[in-house]
């Protein structure tokens, strides 16, 4: 899901018992409204690698039908899907590392 913020957001933020990832940051400056930041938002429910990857893929391809359509369409759609899936796998490692370092926890404080 694409979102807009007037503030620069962290890449990972805790939100209750979940973690929100703000990805693909794009900064735009307008003389009337000032700076705006646009992000792709993904909600991560669990810290095991397959769940992280699934959360990221579902944030961009919300149904299996959407995912399969991108694969079956081929061309640019398939290339975009493959790139996002590859990114999701790499980002899952980053989230796992952040979690295992003790800097991030799903436990309530």
C-alpha positions in Angstrom: 0.0 0.0 0.0 1.4 3.5 -0.9 1.2 6.1 1.8 2.3 9.8 2.1 3.8 11.5 5.1 5.0 15.0 5.8 7.7 13.4 8.0 10.5 11.1 7.2 9.6 7.7 8.6 11.9 4.9 9.9 12.4 1.8 7.7 10.9 -0.3 10.6 8.6 0.8 13.3 6.8 -1.1 16.0 3.0 -0.7 16.0 1.4 -2.6 18.9 2.2 -6.3 18.4 3.2 -5.8 14.8 6.0 -4.2 12.8 5.5 -1.8 10.0 8.0 -1.5 7.2 8.2 1.8 5.2 9.9 1.0 1.9 10.7 2.6 -1.5 11.0 6.1 0.0 10.4 8.9 -2.5 10.9 12.5 -1.4 9.1 15.3 -3.2 9.4 19.0 -2.5 6.6 21.4 -3.4 6.9 25.2 -3.0 3.4 25.4 -1.5 3.2 22.3 0.7 6.9 21.7 1.4 8.4 18.2 1.7 6.4 15.1 1.4 7.6 11.5 1.6 5.9 8.6 -0.1 6.4 5.0 1.0 5.3 1.5 0.3 3.8 0.2 3.6 3.9 -3.4 4.7 2.7 -4.8 8.0 4.7 -7.7 9.4 3.0 -10.0 11.9 5.8 -12.5 12.7 9.5 -12.6 12.7 10.0 -16.0 11.0 11.5 -15.6 7.5 8.7 -17.2 5.5 6.1 -15.0 7.2 8.1 -11.8 6.6 8.5 -12.7 2.9 4.8 -13.5 2.6 3.8 -10.2 4.4 6.0 -8.2 1.9 4.7 -10.0 -1.1 1.1 -9.7 0.0 1.6 -5.9 0.6 2.2 -5.5 -3.2 0.2 -8.5 -4.5 -2.8 -8.8 -2.1 -4.2 -12.0 -3.6 -2.8 -15.1 -5.1 -4.7 -14.2 -8.2 -2.8 -10.9 -8.5 0.5 -12.7 -7.9 -0.3 -15.3 -10.6 -1.5 -12.6 -13.0 1.9 -10.9 -12.7 3.7 -14.1 -13.3 1.5 -15.2 -16.2 1.5 -11.7 -17.9 5.3 -12.1 -18.3 7.4 -9.2 -19.5 7.6 -6.2 -17.3 4.9 -7.5 -14.9 6.9 -10.7 -14.2 10.2 -8.8 -13.9 8.7 -6.4 -11.4 7.3 -9.4 -9.5 10.6 -11.2 -9.4 12.4 -8.1 -8.3 10.0 -7.5 -5.5 10.2 -11.2 -4.4 14.0 -11.0 -4.4 13.9 -7.7 -2.4 11.5 -9.3 0.0 13.9 -12.2 0.7 16.8 -9.8 1.3 14.7 -7.6 3.5 13.5 -10.6 5.5 17.1 -11.2 6.5 17.4 -7.6 7.5 14.3 -7.8 9.7 15.4 -11.1 11.3 18.8 -9.5 12.1 17.2 -6.5 13.6 14.9 -8.7 15.7 17.6 -11.1 16.9 19.8 -8.2 17.9 17.3 -7.4 20.6 16.5 -3.9 19.1 13.0 -5.0 18.1 10.5 -7.1 19.9 6.8 -8.0 19.5 6.5 -8.3 23.3 4.6 -5.4 25.0 6.7 -3.3 27.3 
